[in-house]
Structures are given as C-alpha cells and as structure tokens.
C-alpha cells in the first residue's frame, strides 16, 4: 500500500498504523514497544498485547473499504 494510514490515540499517544498485509501495528513511543493486531484488536504478535478496538477497527476496516472501492472503479 502506498498510503500509510496512521492515527495517534488521543489518550495513550500510541501510534496505530496499517501494515502492508492489512494488519494494524501499534507503537508506543514512550516505551518503544510494538504489537500487531487485526481489525478487531485481536493480538497477533509483539510485546504490546492490548490495543484500542475502536481505533484498530477504524484503521483496518477503512483501508479494506478503500481497496474494494478502487477495484470497483
């Protein structure tokens, strides 16, 4: 994906970023820890084991919706 979608959590300041394979990477700049989650905030790998379900959903699902829309054009 050429457009990297990133969202900074307003409370925790963790960075939520869509990966090339459609998962969501969560990075905590305070601790340097990372975790990988699906769009339902289910942990896949990494040191971080918890993520905000609303933000992972928004980052993950919106990207998939954009892909479907582009293919339909």
ZADRENMAR-752580 format. One record per residue: residue number from 1; residue in three letters; z, y, x of N, C-alpha, C in turn. Coordinates in nm, 2 decimals, m for minus. Each point is the difference from the previous one (the first is absolute). Layout:
# ZADRENMAR-752580
<r roti="NUM" sekol="ALA" n_pz="Z" n_py="Y" n_px="X" ca_pz="Z" ca_py="Y" ca_px="X" c_pz="Z" c_py="Y" c_px="X"/>
...
//
This chain:
# ZADRENMAR-752580
<r roti="1" sekol="UNK" n_pz="0.00" n_py="m0.12" n_px="0.08" ca_pz="0.00" ca_py="0.12" ca_px="m0.08" c_pz="0.00" c_py="0.12" c_px="0.09"/>
<r roti="2" sekol="UNK" n_pz="m0.09" n_py="0.09" n_px="m0.03" ca_pz="m0.01" ca_py="0.12" ca_px="0.08" c_pz="0.11" c_py="0.10" c_px="m0.03"/>
<r roti="3" sekol="UNK" n_pz="0.04" n_py="0.01" n_px="m0.13" ca_pz="0.10" ca_py="0.10" ca_px="m0.04" c_pz="0.14" c_py="m0.07" c_px="0.00"/>
<r roti="4" sekol="UNK" n_pz="0.08" n_py="0.04" n_px="0.09" ca_pz="0.14" ca_py="m0.05" ca_px="0.01" c_pz="0.09" c_py="0.08" c_px="m0.10"/>
<r roti="5" sekol="UNK" n_pz="0.05" n_py="m0.07" n_px="m0.10" ca_pz="0.08" ca_py="0.06" ca_px="m0.10" c_pz="0.15" c_py="m0.01" c_px="0.05"/>
<r roti="6" sekol="UNK" n_pz="0.07" n_py="0.12" n_px="0.00" ca_pz="0.13" ca_py="0.00" ca_px="0.05" c_pz="0.09" c_py="0.08" c_px="m0.10"/>
<r roti="7" sekol="UNK" n_pz="0.12" n_py="m0.04" n_px="m0.02" ca_pz="0.09" ca_py="0.07" ca_px="m0.09" c_pz="0.14" c_py="0.00" c_px="0.07"/>
<r roti="8" sekol="UNK" n_pz="0.06" n_py="0.12" n_px="0.01" ca_pz="0.14" ca_py="0.00" ca_px="0.05" c_pz="0.09" c_py="0.00" c_px="m0.11"/>
<r roti="9" sekol="UNK" n_pz="0.10" n_py="m0.09" n_px="0.00" ca_pz="0.10" ca_py="m0.01" ca_px="m0.10" c_pz="0.08" c_py="0.12" c_px="0.00"/>
<r roti="10" sekol="UNK" n_pz="0.02" n_py="0.07" n_px="m0.12" ca_pz="0.07" ca_py="0.12" ca_px="0.00" c_pz="0.15" c_py="m0.01" c_px="0.03"/>
<r roti="11" sekol="UNK" n_pz="0.06" n_py="m0.11" n_px="m0.01" ca_pz="0.15" ca_py="m0.02" ca_px="0.03" c_pz="0.02" c_py="m0.06" c_px="0.13"/>
<r roti="12" sekol="UNK" n_pz="m0.06" n_py="m0.11" n_px="0.03" ca_pz="0.02" ca_py="m0.08" ca_px="0.12" c_pz="m0.08" c_py="0.06" c_px="0.12"/>
<r roti="13" sekol="UNK" n_pz="m0.11" n_py="0.07" n_px="m0.02" ca_pz="m0.09" ca_py="0.05" ca_px="0.10" c_pz="m0.08" c_py="m0.11" c_px="0.06"/>
<r roti="14" sekol="UNK" n_pz="0.01" n_py="m0.12" n_px="m0.05" ca_pz="m0.09" ca_py="m0.11" ca_px="0.05" c_pz="m0.14" c_py="0.02" c_px="m0.04"/>
<r roti="15" sekol="UNK" n_pz="m0.09" n_py="m0.04" n_px="0.09" ca_pz="m0.14" ca_py="0.02" ca_px="m0.02" c_pz="m0.06" c_py="m0.13" c_px="m0.05"/>
<r roti="16" sekol="UNK" n_pz="m0.07" n_py="0.01" n_px="m0.11" ca_pz="m0.07" ca_py="m0.12" ca_px="m0.07" c_pz="m0.15" c_py="0.02" c_px="0.03"/>
<r roti="17" sekol="UNK" n_pz="m0.06" n_py="m0.10" n_px="0.06" ca_pz="m0.14" ca_py="0.01" ca_px="0.04" c_pz="m0.08" c_py="m0.13" c_px="m0.04"/>
<r roti="18" sekol="UNK" n_pz="m0.11" n_py="0.02" n_px="m0.06" ca_pz="m0.09" ca_py="m0.11" ca_px="m0.03" c_pz="m0.06" c_py="m0.06" c_px="0.12"/>
<r roti="19" sekol="UNK" n_pz="0.01" n_py="m0.13" n_px="0.02" ca_pz="m0.06" ca_py="m0.07" ca_px="0.11" c_pz="m0.15" c_py="m0.04" c_px="m0.03"/>
<r roti="20" sekol="UNK" n_pz="m0.07" n_py="m0.03" n_px="0.10" ca_pz="m0.14" ca_py="m0.04" ca_px="m0.02" c_pz="m0.02" c_py="m0.13" c_px="m0.09"/>
<r roti="21" sekol="UNK" n_pz="0.11" n_py="m0.08" n_px="0.00" ca_pz="m0.01" ca_py="m0.12" ca_px="m0.08" c_pz="0.06" c_py="0.01" c_px="m0.14"/>
<r roti="22" sekol="UNK" n_pz="0.03" n_py="0.13" n_px="m0.04" ca_pz="0.05" ca_py="0.03" ca_px="m0.14" c_pz="0.15" c_py="m0.01" c_px="m0.02"/>
<r roti="23" sekol="UNK" n_pz="0.07" n_py="m0.03" n_px="0.11" ca_pz="0.15" ca_py="0.00" ca_px="m0.02" c_pz="0.05" c_py="0.14" c_px="0.04"/>
<r roti="24" sekol="UNK" n_pz="0.13" n_py="0.02" n_px="m0.02" ca_pz="0.06" ca_py="0.13" ca_px="0.02" c_pz="0.10" c_py="m0.01" c_px="0.12"/>
<r roti="25" sekol="UNK" n_pz="m0.02" n_py="0.08" n_px="0.10" ca_pz="0.09" ca_py="0.00" ca_px="0.11" c_pz="0.10" c_py="0.11" c_px="m0.02"/>
<r roti="26" sekol="UNK" n_pz="0.13" n_py="m0.03" n_px="0.02" ca_pz="0.10" ca_py="0.10" ca_px="m0.02" c_pz="0.06" c_py="0.02" c_px="0.14"/>
<r roti="27" sekol="UNK" n_pz="0.00" n_py="0.13" n_px="0.04" ca_pz="0.05" ca_py="0.04" ca_px="0.14" c_pz="0.12" c_py="0.09" c_px="m0.02"/>
<r roti="28" sekol="UNK" n_pz="0.11" n_py="m0.03" n_px="0.06" ca_pz="0.12" ca_py="0.09" ca_px="0.00" c_pz="0.00" c_py="0.08" c_px="0.13"/>
<r roti="29" sekol="UNK" n_pz="m0.03" n_py="0.13" n_px="0.00" ca_pz="m0.01" ca_py="0.07" ca_px="0.13" c_pz="0.14" c_py="0.02" c_px="0.06"/>
<r roti="30" sekol="UNK" n_pz="0.11" n_py="m0.01" n_px="m0.08" ca_pz="0.13" ca_py="0.02" ca_px="0.05" c_pz="0.04" c_py="m0.12" c_px="0.09"/>
<r roti="31" sekol="UNK" n_pz="m0.03" n_py="m0.12" n_px="m0.04" ca_pz="0.04" ca_py="m0.12" ca_px="0.07" c_pz="m0.12" c_py="m0.07" c_px="0.08"/>
<r roti="32" sekol="UNK" n_pz="m0.12" n_py="0.04" n_px="m0.03" ca_pz="m0.12" ca_py="m0.06" ca_px="0.07" c_pz="m0.03" c_py="m0.14" c_px="m0.06"/>
<r roti="33" sekol="UNK" n_pz="0.06" n_py="m0.04" n_px="m0.11" ca_pz="m0.02" ca_py="m0.13" ca_px="m0.06" c_pz="m0.12" c_py="0.00" c_px="m0.09"/>
<r roti="34" sekol="UNK" n_pz="m0.07" n_py="m0.11" n_px="m0.02" ca_pz="m0.11" ca_py="m0.01" ca_px="m0.09" c_pz="0.01" c_py="m0.13" c_px="m0.08"/>
<r roti="35" sekol="UNK" n_pz="m0.07" n_py="0.01" n_px="m0.11" ca_pz="m0.01" ca_py="m0.12" ca_px="m0.09" c_pz="m0.13" c_py="0.00" c_px="m0.07"/>
<r roti="36" sekol="UNK" n_pz="m0.05" n_py="m0.12" n_px="m0.04" ca_pz="m0.12" ca_py="m0.01" ca_px="m0.07" c_pz="0.03" c_py="m0.06" c_px="m0.14"/>
<r roti="37" sekol="UNK" n_pz="m0.05" n_py="0.06" n_px="m0.11" ca_pz="0.03" ca_py="m0.04" ca_px="m0.14" c_pz="m0.13" c_py="0.00" c_px="m0.08"/>
<r roti="38" sekol="UNK" n_pz="0.00" n_py="m0.08" n_px="m0.10" ca_pz="m0.11" ca_py="0.00" ca_px="m0.10" c_pz="0.02" c_py="0.12" c_px="m0.10"/>
<r roti="39" sekol="UNK" n_pz="m0.09" n_py="0.01" n_px="m0.09" ca_pz="0.01" ca_py="0.11" ca_px="m0.09" c_pz="0.12" c_py="m0.01" c_px="m0.10"/>
<r roti="40" sekol="UNK" n_pz="0.06" n_py="m0.11" n_px="0.00" ca_pz="0.12" ca_py="m0.02" ca_px="m0.09" c_pz="0.13" c_py="0.01" c_px="0.08"/>
<r roti="41" sekol="UNK" n_pz="m0.01" n_py="0.05" n_px="0.12" ca_pz="0.11" ca_py="0.02" ca_px="0.10" c_pz="0.07" c_py="m0.13" c_px="0.04"/>
<r roti="42" sekol="UNK" n_pz="m0.08" n_py="m0.11" n_px="0.00" ca_pz="0.05" ca_py="m0.13" ca_px="0.05" c_pz="m0.03" c_py="0.00" c_px="0.15"/>
<r roti="43" sekol="UNK" n_pz="0.11" n_py="m0.03" n_px="0.07" ca_pz="0.00" ca_py="0.00" ca_px="0.15" c_pz="m0.10" c_py="m0.10" c_px="0.05"/>
<r roti="44" sekol="UNK" n_pz="m0.08" n_py="0.03" n_px="0.10" ca_pz="m0.09" ca_py="m0.09" ca_px="0.06" c_pz="0.04" c_py="m0.03" c_px="0.15"/>
<r roti="45" sekol="UNK" n_pz="0.03" n_py="0.11" n_px="0.07" ca_pz="0.04" ca_py="m0.02" ca_px="0.14" c_pz="0.06" c_py="0.13" c_px="0.05"/>
<r roti="46" sekol="UNK" n_pz="0.07" n_py="m0.01" n_px="0.12" ca_pz="0.05" ca_py="0.12" ca_px="0.06" c_pz="0.15" c_py="0.01" c_px="m0.01"/>
<r roti="47" sekol="UNK" n_pz="0.06" n_py="0.10" n_px="0.07" ca_pz="0.14" ca_py="0.02" ca_px="0.00" c_pz="0.06" c_py="0.06" c_px="m0.13"/>
<r roti="48" sekol="UNK" n_pz="m0.08" n_py="0.09" n_px="m0.05" ca_pz="0.04" ca_py="0.06" ca_px="m0.13" c_pz="m0.02" c_py="m0.10" c_px="m0.11"/>
<r roti="49" sekol="UNK" n_pz="0.11" n_py="m0.02" n_px="m0.08" ca_pz="m0.01" ca_py="m0.11" ca_px="m0.10" c_pz="0.00" c_py="0.06" c_px="m0.15"/>
<r roti="50" sekol="UNK" n_pz="0.01" n_py="0.13" n_px="m0.01" ca_pz="0.00" ca_py="0.06" ca_px="m0.13" c_pz="m0.09" c_py="0.12" c_px="m0.01"/>
<r roti="51" sekol="UNK" n_pz="m0.07" n_py="0.02" n_px="m0.11" ca_pz="m0.09" ca_py="0.11" ca_px="m0.02" c_pz="0.01" c_py="0.05" c_px="m0.14"/>
<r roti="52" sekol="UNK" n_pz="m0.03" n_py="0.12" n_px="m0.03" ca_pz="0.00" ca_py="0.06" ca_px="m0.13" c_pz="m0.12" c_py="m0.06" c_px="m0.08"/>
<r roti="53" sekol="UNK" n_pz="0.03" n_py="m0.07" n_px="m0.11" ca_pz="m0.10" ca_py="m0.06" ca_px="m0.08" c_pz="m0.10" c_py="0.10" c_px="m0.06"/>
<r roti="54" sekol="UNK" n_pz="0.04" n_py="0.11" n_px="m0.04" ca_pz="m0.09" ca_py="0.10" ca_px="m0.06" c_pz="m0.10" c_py="0.05" c_px="0.11"/>
<r roti="55" sekol="UNK" n_pz="0.05" n_py="0.03" n_px="0.12" ca_pz="m0.10" ca_py="0.05" ca_px="0.10" c_pz="m0.09" c_py="m0.10" c_px="0.05"/>
<r roti="56" sekol="UNK" n_pz="0.05" n_py="m0.13" n_px="0.03" ca_pz="m0.09" ca_py="m0.10" ca_px="0.04" c_pz="m0.10" c_py="m0.03" c_px="m0.10"/>
<r roti="57" sekol="UNK" n_pz="0.04" n_py="0.00" n_px="m0.13" ca_pz="m0.10" ca_py="m0.02" ca_px="m0.11" c_pz="m0.10" c_py="0.11" c_px="0.00"/>
<r roti="58" sekol="UNK" n_pz="0.04" n_py="0.12" n_px="0.01" ca_pz="m0.09" ca_py="0.11" ca_px="m0.01" c_pz="m0.10" c_py="0.00" c_px="0.12"/>
<r roti="59" sekol="UNK" n_pz="0.05" n_py="m0.03" n_px="0.12" ca_pz="m0.09" ca_py="0.00" ca_px="0.12" c_pz="m0.09" c_py="m0.12" c_px="m0.01"/>
<r roti="60" sekol="UNK" n_pz="0.05" n_py="m0.12" n_px="m0.03" ca_pz="m0.08" ca_py="m0.12" ca_px="m0.01" c_pz="m0.10" c_py="m0.01" c_px="m0.11"/>
<r roti="61" sekol="UNK" n_pz="0.04" n_py="0.03" n_px="m0.12" ca_pz="m0.09" ca_py="m0.01" ca_px="m0.12" c_pz="m0.10" c_py="0.10" c_px="0.00"/>
<r roti="62" sekol="UNK" n_pz="0.03" n_py="0.13" n_px="0.03" ca_pz="m0.10" ca_py="0.10" ca_px="0.00" c_pz="m0.11" c_py="m0.02" c_px="0.09"/>
<r roti="63" sekol="UNK" n_pz="0.03" n_py="m0.06" n_px="0.12" ca_pz="m0.11" ca_py="m0.03" ca_px="0.10" c_pz="m0.09" c_py="m0.11" c_px="m0.06"/>
<r roti="64" sekol="UNK" n_pz="0.05" n_py="m0.10" n_px="m0.07" ca_pz="m0.08" ca_py="m0.10" ca_px="m0.05" c_pz="m0.09" c_py="0.05" c_px="m0.12"/>
<r roti="65" sekol="UNK" n_pz="0.06" n_py="0.09" n_px="m0.08" ca_pz="m0.08" ca_py="0.06" ca_px="m0.10" c_pz="m0.11" c_py="0.08" c_px="0.05"/>
<r roti="66" sekol="UNK" n_pz="0.02" n_py="0.08" n_px="0.11" ca_pz="m0.11" ca_py="0.07" ca_px="0.06" c_pz="m0.11" c_py="m0.09" c_px="0.05"/>
<r roti="67" sekol="UNK" n_pz="0.03" n_py="m0.11" n_px="0.06" ca_pz="m0.10" ca_py="m0.10" ca_px="0.04" c_pz="m0.08" c_py="m0.05" c_px="m0.11"/>
<r roti="68" sekol="UNK" n_pz="0.06" n_py="m0.04" n_px="m0.11" ca_pz="m0.07" ca_py="m0.04" ca_px="m0.12" c_pz="m0.09" c_py="0.10" c_px="m0.05"/>
<r roti="69" sekol="UNK" n_pz="0.05" n_py="0.13" n_px="m0.01" ca_pz="m0.08" ca_py="0.11" ca_px="m0.05" c_pz="m0.12" c_py="0.02" c_px="0.09"/>
<r roti="70" sekol="UNK" n_pz="0.01" n_py="0.00" n_px="0.13" ca_pz="m0.11" ca_py="0.02" ca_px="0.09" c_pz="m0.11" c_py="m0.11" c_px="m0.01"/>
<r roti="71" sekol="UNK" n_pz="0.04" n_py="m0.12" n_px="m0.03" ca_pz="m0.09" ca_py="m0.11" ca_px="m0.01" c_pz="m0.08" c_py="0.01" c_px="m0.13"/>
<r roti="72" sekol="UNK" n_pz="0.06" n_py="0.06" n_px="m0.10" ca_pz="m0.06" ca_py="0.02" ca_px="m0.13" c_pz="m0.11" c_py="0.11" c_px="0.00"/>
<r roti="73" sekol="UNK" n_pz="0.01" n_py="0.09" n_px="0.10" ca_pz="m0.09" ca_py="0.12" ca_px="0.00" c_pz="m0.14" c_py="m0.04" c_px="0.03"/>
//
